Amino acid sequence: MYCVRCGVRLQEGVTACPLCGTPVWCPEAGERGPAATYSDRYPVLSRQKRLTVMASLTVGLLSVMVACCSIAVNTNGGMGWSFYVIVGVAAFYFAFLLPLWFRRPHPMIFVPVAFVSVCLLLWLLCRRVGGRWFWTFAFPLTAIVAALTIGAVALYRYVKKGTIFITGGLLMAVGGGCMLAELFQHLTFHTPMFAWSPYAATVFFLFGGFLILAGIIRPLREHLERRFFI
């Protein structure tokens, strides 16, 4: 049994935490009252409310896109700047609002969909401005971020133990991703190499290495597990 405020281990029979003084209340099973009952209509109402909100947001975003396109056509004789607004709003919708249509959106489906939306947005913007930075910078960078995000979601969702090791490994992977991001930046825009990535990578490697070391040292691991409820 642990204190709900500071996480210190409590002995059986104590009435208050010896460290912070927080009262301990642990009723016996026989003293508990009857289980609370809830209306079976609440989930239906909650789902209806969510669908109503999503439908309103969808109509509102479509109205914004149509209004921007109409203004641009009437003033400039073409889509012009409205193209960026339309593509940006569409990418935002598919990345963040589309999962809210579902009661329990599966992250292993919608996280890749979000990154595909971002890739399409960057590709369209690159073609629009006549740039040559998508395949050598934007796409690799987005792929690195997507791989790290999907890997983190999968590990935290399906691996029940070793959270400290997982977090440490992910932080070190982020540090390696910073080095790759600067490499792609250097190859695409001919910027100086090792200008910022070594500093970012050092910070991530230090924190990641500390967590992995903490996972190996049992007293330190147990302290972190109690302190952060992991």
N, C-alpha and C positions, 0 to 999 in steps of 0.2 A: 504494500500500500504506500502511495506517495502523496505528498502535499500537492494540492491543486494550484498553489500559488508559486512556490519556489522549487518544487520537484524533489525535495529531500525525502529519503526513505523513512517511513514512520514505523515505530514499533506497535505491536498489537496492544490495544487498550488505551492508547493516549487520546486525550480529548482536544489537544491543540498542538500545532506544529512547534517543536522546540526551537526552530530557527527564526521563523517569522511571526509566530503566534496565531496563525490562521486556524480558526476552529475546525475540528474534524467531526463530521457527522456521517455515521455509517449505520443506518437502521437495519435491524434484523429483517429477514424475509417475511416473518409473520406480522411485522408492524406496518408493512406497506399497504396502502389502500388499494381499492380496486383499480384495475387498468383503465386509463382514460379512453373514452370512446369518441370517435370523430364522425362527422357526417360523411356519408359516402358520396355526397354531391359536391364536396369541395374540390376534388381533383378535376371533375368535369368543368366546374366554373373556372378553375385556374387555367385549364387548357383553353377554354373559350376566350378568356381574357388575353392569354398570350397570343393566340391566333388573331384576335382583333388588333392587338398592338402591331403585330408583324404585317398584317394587311395594310394598316394605316401607314407604316413606315415604307412599305413597298410602293404604295400609291404616291406618297410624298416624294420619294426618290425619283420615280418615273416622271413626276411633274417637274422636278428640278431639271432633269435631263432634257425633257421636251422644251421647257422654257429657255434653257441655255442655247439649245440648237436653234430655236426660233429667233432669239435675239441676235445670234451670230449671223444667221442667214439674212435677216433684215438689215443689219448694219454693215456687214462685210461682204455679202453676196456669197457666202460659203460657210462651212462649219467653223473654220479658223480655230480660235481658242476653245470653243465648245467641245472639240474633239477630246481634249485632255480632261475636261470635266466629266464627259460621258464615260470615257474609259476608266477614269479613276473611281467614279461612283459605282460602276459595274463591278470592278475588282473588289471594292470595299464590300459590296453586297454579297458576292459569292464567298468572300473570305470570312466575314464576321457575322452577317445577318442570316445567311442561308441555313446554318446549323440550328438557329433558334426556332425554325419551323418544326423541328422534331422534339419530342419529349425528352429523349435521351440520345442526343447525337453522339455517334461513336467517334472518338478522337482519331482513331487510326484511319478513318475515312475522310473526315473533314479537314484535318490538318494538311494532308497532301493536296486536297482540293484548294485550300487557301494559298498554298505556295504555287500551285499551277496558275491560279488567278494572278498572282503577283508576277510570275514569269510572262504571262500573256500581256499584262499591262506594260512591262518593261520592253518587251519585243515590239509592241505597237508604237511605243514612244520612240524607240530607236529607229524604226522605219520612218516614222513621221518626220524626225529631225535629220534623217539621212546620216546617222552616226554608224560607227563600226565597233561599238563597245559592248554589244549585247553578248555575243558568243565568247568573247575573251574576258569579260569582266562581270557583267550583270548576271548571266546565267550561271557561271561557276560559283559566284558568291551566293546567289540564291540557293543553289544546290547544296552548298556547305551548310548554310543556316537550316535548310529543310532537313538535311540528314541528321544534324544535331538535335533539332526539335523533335522529329519523329522518333529518333532513338531514345531521347529522354522520356517522351510520353509512353513508349512501349516498355521501357525498363521500370518506370515508376508504377505503371499500371499492372504489369504481369509478374514482376519480381517482388515478392513480399518481404524479403530480408536483404540485408546489406545495403541499406539506403545510404549510409555514410560512404561506402566504397563507390556506389553508383554516382553520387554527387561529386566525389573527388575525381573520378575518371572523366565525368562530363566537363568539369572545369578545366582539366588538362587538355581535353579535346578542343574546348573553346580556344585555349591558348594556341594550339596548333592551327586552328582555323584562322586566327588573326594573322599568323605568318603567311598562310596561303592567300588570304585576302590582299595583303600587301604585295605578294608576288604577282597576282593577277593585275593589281593596280599598276605595278611597275611595267609589266609587259604591254598593257593597253595604253596607258597615258605617259609612259616613260618618266615616271616620278622616281626620286631616289629610293633605293632599296634600304631596308632596315632603318627607316626614319622613325616609325612609331610602333611597329609590331613587336620588337623585342621587349619593350616596356610592358605592353599589355600581356604578352605571353608570359613574362616573368611573374606578374601578379597572379595570373590564373594558375600557373604551374605551382607557385608557392602555396596558394590556398588549396588546390587539389591535392598536392603532396601532403599537406598537413592533415587533411581529412582521411586520406588513405592510411597515414601513419596512426591517426587516432583510431581508425578501425582495427588496426593490428594490436594496439595497446589496449587491453581490455578495460582497465579502470577508467581511462580517458574516454573510451567508447561508451561505457555505461553512464558516465557523467553527462556526455552530450545527449545521449538518448533520453535521460531523465530531464535534462534542462530544456530540450526542444521537442520533447514528446515524439520521438522518431523511433 
